Every structure is written in structure tokens, then in C-alpha cells.
Amino acid sequence: MPTATLPPGPSSPRFVQIAHGLTRPRRGMPRWRDRYGDAFTVTLPVFGRVVVISDPTEVRQLFQTRADLADNLEPNLGRVLGSGSLFALGGEAHRRRRKLLVPPFHGRRLTAYERIVEEEAVRQMATWPAGRPFPALPSMMRITLNVILRAVFGAEGAEFARLRDLLPAMVTVGSRLAVLPLPQVDWGRWSPWGRFWAMRREYDAIIGGLIARAEADPALDARDDILAMMVQSRYEDGSPMSRGDLADEMLALLAAGHETTANTLGWAVERLRRHPRVLRELVEEADAGGRVLREATIAEVQRSRPVIDIVGRRVTADSLRLGRWTLPKGHTVMVNIGLLHENEAVFPNARAFDPYRFIDAKPDLYRWIPFGGGARRCLGAAFATMEMDVVLRTLLRDFTLEPTDEPGEPWHSRGIANAPGNGGLAVVRRRTAPARPVAAATAGRSAPERGTDAATSA
């Protein structure tokens, strides 16, 4: 067996490194990178001793590594989303489940969901105050939650009203618990885990009823919601998903399809207010029916303000040679998304907010990785991108977003995801021009010429 060769790292006590990772995750990683280079070994909460990498060649190699050599992290999000969710599965089980879940999130079906996204955006934005600051993030959370509920279940009713109240609390508590060790003592409702498990039991009861109703629906074939498709889906051997696995996957879809997308939209508002030329050209493009700059802007928001810090793998072979390093079996290797996105060799002038970098060059999916990469790349990436595009298009069409010269908002950790510290403060005024139909808004793909004073502030 090859001798393990790990990168250097801090020598401070483990509890100091763990405390640093919990309290200052965005500051600690760049400091360690500056001191030890683009790979270092450090102790992180939940995962223990890990190798953190950000060299693009090593990142690509890791994402291309077969599952029998390096597979799913342990522990993983299955501890809050359920052991039957895609986030918890590895190896062949992950491959089979992923193949089963691909159809609802790709192709023409996404076009059908656009109407739902626009309806929810228009409904929520109608409540926005005119001419005074308000945090956009809560509105974005409500938009994305309502969208994913309607896309998953396809209807409204008492159960959906209860889920609208229950899920935000579950996601908030679960996101924070996911980065903490499991408790050794069950304190029941007096502990965060106890409160989370109580909410999970209520969720399971609601979802169990919806699954049973779908299974008994004689018109199930005519439905186009995700639950109907998942109930009817079959593995290669003809077997269906179990009810427990369906409930776990529903929770994973509802949580992942709600929190991260909303945070990115909050960051989009925060970034655009501080880059008036980009904002002005986005409005001009939207009015002309284009979308190229808008798509590039969404990609740049995700590059410069990634809402997820890390993705990773666990070595399952006896050892894994990864670039300059040899990792032993059971060792964890993490990709720090922020460090890769700030790499000047990958993205020149990386600290600048510059959507134009993506106008003529589509993101390299091994270097631009807000959705992770490889076989475990986020299944809902296309859905989330469509949703962000429609929400931003609706905002630009119906409102004037006022720019500001205030400093950028600080990063705020919500546990798993990073959000703008002030909630993406916005000041808007409704535009007087009549709203254009969706068909006109999706036509055309020409981008404006690149401005000579493209925004450069971080």
C-alpha cells in the first residue's frame, strides 16, 4: 500500500480548528490557503481531519474519479434529509436513483414550470414596498418555496399550507444541525435535534398522506407534477421506490430546491445594486427580449457569491493518488468552492463582479462549481437556473431596482448555505411600462456590447 502523503496544515489543537471552522468559515479557509497553498490538511466540524483542495487540475481529477475509488461523504446530508435521499446514497444505489430522478428536471418539462415561477414571482413582488429599503431574501424564500411545492405536488390545499409553514423552520434548523455533531444524549423537545425530529415526524405524516393519495389517483397518468412521476417511476428491475425513500427524496427536493436558489437570488439583488452599469444593461436587454447577459450575470453571482462552501468525497479504495497527494482509505477530501472561484489563474481579476466574463465563454463545469461536480453534481441545476432566470427577468421587467453606493453586504452563514448579511436590501419602484408577455420575454438571445467601465468592485 502506498505511503500516505498529505498536504501541510495548521498545528493548533483540534478543538481550536473546529471552533474556527464553525465561527469563521469564510475567513479561515483563505488564511490557510495563503499560508499553506492551494491544498492543506485541517480539522473541520463533523468531518474531522480532511484535505482541502482548490487546484483546478486536482478538482477535475477528483470529480472524474470512479465511485469505487472515492464516493459519498460520511457523514452526509442524509442525517437531516433521510437515509433514503439521493444525498445519502453512494455507489450503485446512487447511480440507480439518479437515473430514476433525471426526467422531471430536464428538457421540455422545464418550460412547463416557467409559468409557475413567473406566477409566484409576480404574486410575491406585488407585496413589495415602493421607495424604501426592505430585505429581498424573505420574498425570494417564499417564491422558491411556493414554486417547488407546486412543481412537486402540482396543486394546493390544506397540506400545502401546512408545509409552507413547516418547511422553512425545518430547513433553518436542519441547515444548522447539519454542521454539528449528533448529540450523545436525547434531550427531546428541549434540544435542537429533538425539535427537528418532531418536525420531521409531522412532515412524514403529511407526505405519507400525499403519497397514498397519489398512488390511489386513477388519473395519475395525466398529472405532470414531480410526485406523480416519482410514484410511477420504476428501477431497471421494475421495482418502485419505497414510501420511505419517496418521503426522503421529497424532503431533499423541497429543501435543496428552496434554500440555495433563494439565497442566490438575494445575492443577485445585493450585487446588482452595487453595479449600476450591469443593472442598466440588464434592463435594456430584458426590454429587448434578450437573455444572454442575464444568464451570464446569474453565473457570475454564483461564482462570486457561492452559497455552498464545500463539496467532497471519501476515499473508498485502499489509497487514492490525487495530484501531488496520496490519501489513505477512509480519508475525506473537500473542494473549497470559494477558493477555486477566487483563483486568479482560473478567473482573472477574480475579486471583481464581472458578468461579461461569461458572455463568450460558458462556465467550465470543473472550475465553476456552485452545483458541485462529477457524478454527484446537483440534479436540479437546470431547474434552479431556469428559476433564477425567470425571477430576475420578472424583477427587471416590472420594477426599477435602485442602485446604491453602500459597501457590499457581509456574508452570513445559515449553516449549510451562505446568505447576504442584511438579507439583500432592495429599494424598488414599479415601472410604468406595461408588462410584456412571457413569450416576448423569452425571445431573442443577443447580448449588449461590453461596457468599457464594467464593474470592478468586489
URPE-V665881 format. One record per residue. SS is DSSP state (2 for helix, 1 for strand, 0 for the rest). OMEGA is omega in degrees with one decimal (none if undefined). D_CENTER is the distance of its C-alpha to the mean C-alpha in whole Angstrom. Layout:
ss=<SS/SS>
omega=<OMEGA/OMEGA>
d_center=<D_CENTER/D_CENTER>
//
This chain:
ss=<0/0/0/0/1/0/0/0/0/0/0/0/0/2/2/2/2/2/2/2/2/2/2/0/2/2/2/2/2/2/2/2/2/2/2/2/0/0/1/1/1/1/1/1/0/0/0/1/1/1/1/1/1/0/0/2/2/2/2/2/2/2/2/2/0/0/0/0/0/1/1/0/0/0/0/0/0/2/2/2/2/0/0/0/0/0/0/0/0/0/2/2/2/2/2/2/2/2/2/2/2/0/2/2/2/0/0/2/2/2/2/2/2/2/2/2/2/2/2/2/2/2/2/2/2/0/0/0/0/1/0/0/0/1/1/0/2/2/2/2/2/2/2/2/2/2/2/2/2/2/2/2/2/0/0/0/0/2/2/2/2/2/2/2/2/2/2/2/2/2/2/2/2/2/2/2/2/0/0/0/0/0/0/0/0/0/0/2/2/2/0/2/2/2/2/2/2/2/2/2/2/2/2/2/2/2/2/2/2/2/2/2/2/2/2/0/0/0/0/2/2/2/0/0/0/2/2/2/2/2/2/2/0/0/0/0/0/0/0/0/0/0/2/2/2/2/2/2/2/2/2/2/2/2/2/2/0/0/2/2/2/2/2/2/2/2/2/2/2/2/2/2/2/0/0/2/2/2/2/2/2/2/2/2/2/2/2/0/0/0/0/2/2/2/2/2/2/2/2/2/2/2/2/2/0/0/0/1/0/1/1/1/1/1/1/0/0/0/1/1/1/1/0/0/1/1/1/1/0/0/0/1/1/1/1/1/2/2/2/2/2/0/0/0/0/0/0/0/0/0/0/0/0/0/2/2/2/2/0/0/0/0/0/0/0/0/0/0/0/0/0/0/0/2/2/2/0/0/0/0/2/2/2/2/2/2/2/2/2/2/2/2/2/2/2/2/2/2/1/1/1/0/0/0/0/0/0/0/0/0/1/1/1/0/0/0/1/1/1/1/0/0/0/0/1/1/0/1/1/1/0/0/0/0/0/0/0/2/2/2/2/0/0/0/0/0/0/0/0/0/0/0/0/0/0/0/0/0>
omega=<-179.6/177.3/179.7/175.6/-176.4/177.6/179.2/178.3/-176.8/-180.0/179.3/-179.4/-176.5/-176.7/177.6/179.2/179.1/178.7/178.5/179.9/-180.0/-171.6/-176.3/-174.9/-177.0/-178.5/-175.6/-175.9/177.8/179.3/177.6/177.2/-179.5/-176.5/-171.8/-178.5/-173.8/170.5/178.5/179.7/-173.4/175.7/-177.6/175.9/177.0/-171.9/-178.6/-175.7/-177.1/170.1/178.6/-178.7/173.4/174.5/-173.6/179.0/178.9/176.0/178.6/-179.5/-179.7/-178.0/179.1/-178.9/-179.3/-177.2/178.6/176.2/178.2/-172.9/-171.6/176.7/169.5/-7.4/-178.9/-175.8/174.6/-179.9/175.5/-178.1/179.5/-176.2/179.2/-179.9/179.8/-179.7/-176.0/-172.8/176.1/173.2/-176.3/178.8/177.6/-179.6/-178.6/-178.4/-179.0/178.3/-179.1/-172.4/-176.1/-170.6/-176.3/-170.7/-177.4/171.9/-173.2/-178.5/178.5/179.3/179.5/-179.1/-178.4/-179.6/179.2/-178.6/-178.4/178.6/-179.1/178.1/179.5/-179.0/-177.2/-178.5/176.7/-179.9/-175.3/176.0/-179.2/169.4/177.1/-175.2/172.8/178.5/-178.9/-172.7/178.2/176.7/179.1/176.8/-179.7/178.3/-175.4/177.4/179.4/179.0/-175.3/175.8/-179.2/179.7/-177.8/-172.8/171.7/-178.4/178.8/-179.4/-177.4/-179.6/-177.7/176.0/178.9/178.3/177.7/177.1/-172.8/-171.2/179.2/178.0/177.9/-178.5/-179.6/-179.7/-178.3/-180.0/180.0/-179.9/-177.1/-179.6/179.0/176.7/174.8/-178.4/176.4/179.1/178.6/179.8/176.5/-175.6/179.3/-178.3/176.1/179.0/178.2/177.9/179.7/-179.0/176.0/176.8/179.6/178.2/177.4/177.6/-178.1/179.6/179.5/-177.2/178.0/177.2/179.3/178.3/179.6/179.1/179.0/-179.3/-178.9/-175.6/179.6/-179.5/-176.5/-178.8/-177.1/-178.9/179.2/176.8/-174.3/178.9/179.7/179.6/-178.8/177.0/-178.8/-175.3/-179.0/173.6/-176.8/178.8/177.2/-177.5/178.3/170.5/176.1/178.5/178.2/178.1/176.8/179.9/179.0/179.9/176.7/179.6/178.9/179.4/-177.6/-179.1/-177.3/-178.8/-175.0/-170.7/-172.5/179.7/179.6/179.2/177.3/177.2/174.7/176.7/179.4/177.0/-179.2/-178.5/-174.8/179.0/-177.5/179.8/-169.9/-179.6/176.7/-179.4/-179.4/-178.9/174.8/179.0/179.3/179.8/-179.6/179.0/179.1/179.1/-179.8/-178.1/-172.8/179.8/178.6/177.8/178.4/179.5/177.9/177.7/-179.2/174.1/179.8/177.6/-172.4/179.7/179.7/-175.9/175.4/-175.6/-168.7/165.7/-176.3/179.4/174.8/-178.0/179.6/174.7/178.0/174.0/179.6/173.9/-177.6/-178.2/-177.0/-167.8/173.6/-174.1/179.5/179.4/178.9/-178.1/180.0/174.8/-177.9/169.1/175.4/-173.5/-178.5/-179.7/177.6/-178.8/178.3/-177.9/-177.4/178.6/179.8/-179.7/179.2/-175.4/-169.2/-177.8/177.4/171.8/-171.0/179.8/-175.5/177.7/-179.0/179.9/-176.2/-178.0/177.0/-179.0/172.2/-171.2/170.7/179.5/174.5/-166.0/177.1/178.6/-174.0/-177.6/178.4/-176.0/-178.9/176.1/-175.1/-178.3/-176.9/-176.6/-178.7/177.8/-179.1/179.8/176.3/-177.1/179.0/179.8/-177.6/179.8/-179.7/177.2/-179.6/177.8/-178.0/-178.5/-169.6/-174.1/166.1/177.3/-174.0/178.6/178.8/174.2/176.7/177.3/177.8/179.8/178.8/175.3/175.6/179.8/174.5/-177.3/176.9/-172.8/176.3/-177.5/172.6/-171.1/179.1/177.8/-177.6/-176.8/-179.3/167.4/-174.4/170.0/-179.3/178.5/-177.9/-179.9/179.9/179.0/178.6/179.6/-179.2/-177.5/179.6/-176.8/-178.5/-179.9/174.5/-177.0/-178.5/179.4/177.0/175.3/179.4/179.1/-179.3/178.4/178.4/-173.4/-177.1/-178.1/-177.2/none>
d_center=<38/37/37/33/32/30/29/30/29/30/33/32/32/29/29/29/26/24/25/24/20/20/21/20/17/17/21/22/20/21/25/25/24/27/29/29/27/24/24/25/26/24/24/21/20/20/20/24/25/22/23/20/20/19/22/21/23/23/19/20/22/20/18/21/23/24/23/26/26/22/20/18/17/20/19/15/13/16/18/16/15/18/20/20/16/15/13/16/18/20/22/24/23/19/21/22/20/17/20/21/17/17/19/18/15/17/20/22/20/18/20/22/18/19/22/20/17/20/22/19/19/23/23/21/22/26/26/25/28/30/31/29/26/23/20/18/15/16/17/14/13/16/15/12/13/17/15/13/17/19/17/17/21/22/25/25/27/28/25/23/24/24/20/19/21/20/16/15/18/17/13/14/17/15/12/15/17/15/16/20/22/24/27/30/32/31/31/30/29/30/27/23/23/26/24/21/23/25/23/21/25/25/22/24/27/25/23/26/28/26/26/30/30/28/30/33/33/35/33/30/31/31/27/24/21/19/21/24/23/22/25/27/25/27/27/29/32/32/30/28/25/26/26/24/22/21/20/18/16/16/15/12/11/12/10/6/7/8/7/4/6/9/8/8/11/13/12/14/17/17/18/20/22/23/23/26/27/24/23/27/26/23/26/28/26/25/29/30/27/25/22/22/21/18/16/17/16/13/13/14/12/9/12/14/11/8/6/6/10/11/11/15/18/21/24/26/29/32/31/28/29/26/28/30/29/30/28/30/29/26/25/21/20/17/15/15/12/14/17/17/15/18/21/24/25/22/21/24/24/21/21/22/20/21/19/22/22/20/22/24/22/19/16/17/15/16/16/13/10/7/6/9/12/16/16/13/11/8/10/9/8/11/11/8/10/13/12/11/15/17/16/17/20/21/21/23/25/26/26/27/24/27/26/27/28/27/25/21/19/19/16/15/14/13/13/10/8/10/11/14/17/19/17/17/21/22/25/26/29/29/31/34/34/33/30/30/29/26/28/29/25/24/27/28/26/28/26/28/30/29/30/32/31/27/25/25/24/21>
//
